[in-house]
Amino acid sequence: MAIGVFDSGVGGLTVHHRLVERFPKADFVYLADQANAPYGGRPGEEIVELTKAGCERLFREGCDLIVLACNTASGIALRRLQQTWLPGLRRDLGRPVNILGIIVPTIEAATGLPWEHEAERRGDKVEKLDVLAVFSTPATAKSRVYEIEIDKRRQDVAVFSEPCPNLATLIEQGATASVLAAEIEGHVAKITARIGRAPDRAILGCTHYEIVADIFRAALKPGTPVIHQPVATADALTRYLERHPEFDPGAYGGRRFLTTGKPGLQPALTQTFWGAPISFEPA
């Protein structure tokens, strides 16, 4: 068996790389839906159908457990697929299968609380707000998933989302550092102006953005803590596999990279954080 990792493009490789480090003996299949990337500006129904198609392919490749290494897919499609599609698929396949996302682990890391925790509503005035900036795709920002779920757990955290409609595409296209820096600095300036001051912490709410985390850190106020989704996801998957021994991650260290887009070597920017050239097979 194997663990599948799905994203609209190369951004999910940031999560995949951390998972490979955490589970070096596990078998992994990565699928990038580059033919339809980016997902962030698409209608919700399209995101659900594209995510479902990607998961179907990974299940056919022998994966029993899939990690959606995409905030947009996790925020828009995950719950729907878990509730309406997976139960019937399990019956048809005759084996346990599941799909996990990256938003739940990120919210747990941002709040310091387990997902099951919900804060009691009190009328007391919060003395000091922890202002959290979330940089994301337009679809993730529109879903308000971070605002809604963090508010359920922590009333002392104020969440502000900044949609970045062009950033994932620029990263996929291998844009230069100066072009990326100008784009990111513009979004940091916009959200800072909207908040009225610099944020206390930040979430890079698109896995593509982890590739340029150093540029975000340079644009943000010095010392601003950044919550890293790959680490949070690896921690969450570790706990999940401990609780669910029915899922076998494999033991041969297999690595396959599939794309619905153009196969072959990926941009140098991707190779920089992966540590070696990556060549994709056609999906």
VMD Tcl script that draws the C-alpha trace (Angstrom):
set ca {
  {0.00 0.00 0.00}
  {1.04 3.66 -0.17}
  {0.19 7.15 1.00}
  {-1.11 9.50 -1.67}
  {-0.40 13.22 -1.66}
  {-2.53 15.46 -3.86}
  {-2.24 19.09 -4.88}
  {-3.17 21.24 -7.85}
  {0.53 21.77 -8.54}
  {4.00 21.67 -7.04}
  {3.14 23.47 -3.79}
  {2.09 20.24 -2.12}
  {5.65 18.99 -2.51}
  {6.48 21.10 0.54}
  {4.17 18.87 2.57}
  {5.28 15.74 0.73}
  {8.94 16.44 1.50}
  {8.23 16.72 5.22}
  {6.17 13.50 5.14}
  {9.00 11.64 3.41}
  {11.40 12.86 6.10}
  {9.01 11.73 8.83}
  {8.21 8.35 7.19}
  {11.33 7.41 5.19}
  {10.28 3.77 4.72}
  {6.73 4.55 3.61}
  {5.68 4.38 -0.03}
  {4.33 7.61 -1.52}
  {2.56 8.60 -4.73}
  {2.32 12.34 -5.42}
  {-0.21 13.68 -7.94}
  {-0.17 17.25 -9.21}
  {-3.23 18.38 -11.19}
  {-1.21 20.93 -13.13}
  {-3.54 20.76 -16.12}
  {-6.20 22.48 -14.00}
  {-4.05 24.59 -11.68}
  {-4.53 26.87 -9.92}
  {-7.69 25.89 -8.02}
  {-7.99 29.12 -6.05}
  {-10.11 31.01 -8.55}
  {-12.40 28.14 -9.55}
  {-16.05 27.66 -8.45}
  {-16.63 25.33 -5.53}
  {-18.27 22.54 -7.56}
  {-15.30 22.41 -9.94}
  {-12.91 22.16 -7.00}
  {-14.91 19.25 -5.56}
  {-14.97 17.37 -8.88}
  {-11.28 17.95 -9.62}
  {-10.30 16.85 -6.12}
  {-12.46 13.75 -6.41}
  {-10.88 12.86 -9.76}
  {-7.39 13.24 -8.30}
  {-8.26 11.05 -5.32}
  {-9.80 8.40 -7.59}
  {-6.51 8.22 -9.51}
  {-4.47 7.84 -6.33}
  {-6.76 5.10 -5.00}
  {-6.29 3.29 -8.34}
  {-2.53 3.60 -7.86}
  {-2.83 1.57 -4.67}
  {-3.08 4.35 -2.09}
  {-5.35 3.71 0.90}
  {-4.75 7.06 2.59}
  {-4.58 10.41 0.81}
  {-3.35 13.74 2.16}
  {-4.82 16.77 0.40}
  {-1.74 18.99 0.41}
  {-3.86 21.88 -0.85}
  {-5.72 24.38 1.31}
  {-8.32 25.08 -1.37}
  {-9.17 21.39 -1.84}
  {-9.10 20.81 1.93}
  {-11.36 23.79 2.65}
  {-13.85 23.34 -0.18}
  {-13.93 19.63 -1.09}
  {-12.72 17.50 1.82}
  {-15.80 17.38 4.05}
  {-18.11 16.81 1.09}
  {-16.02 13.88 -0.17}
  {-15.73 12.38 3.31}
  {-19.47 12.52 3.89}
  {-20.98 11.73 0.49}
  {-18.40 9.77 -1.53}
  {-16.05 7.80 0.72}
  {-18.66 5.58 2.46}
  {-19.81 4.09 -0.85}
  {-16.26 3.86 -2.18}
  {-15.17 1.84 0.86}
  {-17.98 -0.63 0.21}
  {-17.06 -0.89 -3.48}
  {-13.33 -1.33 -2.84}
  {-13.79 -3.63 0.14}
  {-10.95 -2.02 2.05}
  {-10.45 0.98 4.37}
  {-9.64 4.21 2.57}
  {-9.62 7.79 3.78}
  {-8.76 11.34 2.79}
  {-7.16 13.82 5.19}
  {-6.56 17.54 4.79}
  {-4.06 20.11 5.98}
  {-6.37 22.77 7.42}
  {-7.23 20.84 10.59}
  {-3.55 20.34 11.55}
  {-2.84 24.00 10.78}
  {-5.67 25.21 13.01}
  {-4.51 22.90 15.79}
  {-1.02 24.40 15.48}
  {-2.39 27.96 15.39}
  {-4.62 27.53 18.46}
  {-2.54 25.06 20.45}
  {-5.73 23.06 20.91}
  {-7.07 19.76 19.56}
  {-9.66 19.93 16.79}
  {-12.38 18.56 19.08}
  {-12.03 21.50 21.48}
  {-14.59 24.29 21.31}
  {-14.31 27.28 23.61}
  {-17.11 28.27 25.96}
  {-18.67 31.56 24.92}
  {-18.19 34.22 27.56}
  {-19.12 37.86 27.67}
  {-15.80 38.89 29.17}
  {-13.85 41.45 27.18}
  {-10.61 40.09 25.72}
  {-7.77 42.23 27.01}
  {-5.24 41.46 24.29}
  {-5.92 40.08 20.84}
  {-3.45 37.85 19.02}
  {-3.72 39.03 15.41}
  {-3.19 36.22 12.90}
  {-2.73 36.90 9.18}
  {-3.64 34.14 6.71}
  {-2.26 34.43 3.19}
  {-4.25 32.17 0.87}
  {-5.93 31.66 -2.48}
  {-9.17 33.57 -3.15}
  {-11.26 30.38 -2.74}
  {-9.78 29.61 0.68}
  {-10.22 33.21 1.79}
  {-13.82 33.24 0.57}
  {-14.61 30.06 2.53}
  {-13.55 31.83 5.77}
  {-12.60 28.42 7.15}
  {-9.72 29.80 9.22}
  {-11.82 32.63 10.69}
  {-14.73 30.33 11.55}
  {-12.80 27.39 12.99}
  {-10.25 29.41 14.97}
  {-13.02 31.59 16.45}
  {-14.75 28.42 17.73}
  {-11.65 27.56 19.73}
  {-9.92 30.81 20.68}
  {-11.75 34.09 21.27}
  {-8.47 35.88 21.88}
  {-7.27 35.31 18.29}
  {-8.40 37.67 15.51}
  {-7.95 36.23 12.02}
  {-7.50 38.34 8.89}
  {-7.26 36.66 5.49}
  {-5.44 38.12 2.50}
  {-6.32 36.52 -0.86}
  {-3.34 36.30 -3.23}
  {-4.87 35.50 -6.65}
  {-1.66 35.44 -8.70}
  {0.95 34.10 -6.33}
  {0.50 30.33 -6.80}
  {0.59 30.77 -10.58}
  {3.79 32.82 -10.39}
  {5.42 30.11 -8.27}
  {4.28 27.35 -10.67}
  {5.73 29.34 -13.58}
  {9.09 29.71 -11.85}
  {8.94 33.50 -11.50}
  {12.11 35.30 -10.39}
  {12.74 36.16 -6.76}
  {12.31 39.87 -7.46}
  {8.89 39.35 -9.06}
  {7.76 37.13 -6.18}
  {9.10 39.59 -3.60}
  {7.15 42.46 -5.16}
  {3.94 40.39 -5.18}
  {4.36 39.23 -1.58}
  {5.38 42.66 -0.26}
  {2.23 44.09 -1.83}
  {0.00 41.60 -0.03}
  {1.77 42.10 3.30}
  {1.31 45.87 2.93}
  {-2.39 45.44 2.10}
  {-3.22 43.25 5.08}
  {-1.14 45.43 7.42}
  {-3.10 48.48 6.30}
  {-6.40 46.62 6.76}
  {-5.49 45.46 10.26}
  {-4.04 48.82 11.23}
  {-0.78 47.30 12.41}
  {1.54 44.41 11.66}
  {0.13 40.93 12.41}
  {1.46 39.04 15.42}
  {1.66 35.73 13.54}
  {1.09 34.44 10.03}
  {-0.17 31.31 8.31}
  {0.95 30.57 4.76}
  {-2.44 29.17 3.80}
  {-1.39 27.73 0.44}
  {1.29 25.06 0.21}
  {2.84 26.85 -2.76}
  {3.69 29.71 -0.42}
  {5.91 27.49 1.71}
  {8.30 27.39 -1.26}
  {8.82 31.14 -0.83}
  {8.55 31.23 2.96}
  {11.86 33.11 3.17}
  {10.40 35.93 1.04}
  {7.35 36.11 3.32}
  {9.58 36.28 6.38}
  {11.55 39.14 4.81}
  {8.33 41.04 3.99}
  {6.72 40.57 7.41}
  {7.76 42.45 10.54}
  {11.09 41.00 11.76}
  {10.55 38.10 14.15}
  {6.95 37.40 13.13}
  {6.28 33.69 13.83}
  {5.11 31.76 10.77}
  {3.04 28.58 11.22}
  {4.39 25.97 8.82}
  {1.79 23.59 7.39}
  {4.21 20.80 6.40}
  {5.36 20.34 10.00}
  {1.81 20.49 11.37}
  {0.62 17.96 8.76}
  {3.44 15.52 9.47}
  {2.70 15.71 13.20}
  {-1.01 15.08 12.56}
  {-0.36 12.14 10.23}
  {1.94 10.56 12.82}
  {-0.86 10.69 15.39}
  {-3.43 9.42 12.86}
  {-1.40 6.35 11.87}
  {-0.84 5.51 15.54}
  {-4.62 5.54 16.07}
  {-5.42 3.68 12.82}
  {-3.18 0.63 12.36}
  {-5.50 -0.59 9.59}
  {-3.67 1.78 7.22}
  {-0.40 0.35 5.95}
  {1.91 3.09 4.60}
  {4.19 0.54 2.90}
  {7.79 -0.30 3.70}
  {9.84 0.00 0.50}
  {10.46 3.74 0.38}
  {8.81 4.02 -3.02}
  {8.50 7.51 -4.58}
  {6.38 8.29 -7.62}
  {5.48 11.72 -8.99}
  {2.52 12.08 -11.37}
  {1.11 15.12 -13.15}
  {-1.92 15.82 -15.33}
  {0.16 18.58 -16.92}
  {3.45 18.49 -18.76}
  {5.67 15.64 -17.50}
  {9.41 15.97 -17.01}
  {11.65 18.04 -14.77}
  {10.03 20.66 -12.56}
  {11.29 24.27 -12.18}
  {14.55 25.00 -10.36}
  {12.62 26.68 -7.56}
  {11.02 23.32 -6.72}
  {14.36 21.53 -6.82}
  {15.83 24.07 -4.41}
  {13.61 23.10 -1.49}
  {13.33 19.39 -2.42}
  {17.12 19.03 -2.54}
  {17.24 17.17 -5.86}
  {15.72 17.35 -9.35}
  {12.15 16.02 -9.59}
  {10.80 14.42 -12.76}
  {7.06 13.84 -13.13}
  {5.37 11.00 -14.99}
  {2.18 11.64 -16.99}
  {-0.92 10.84 -14.95}
}
mol new
graphics top color blue
foreach p $ca { graphics top sphere $p radius 0.5 }
foreach p [lrange $ca 0 end-1] q [lrange $ca 1 end] { graphics top cylinder $p $q radius 0.2 }
display resetview
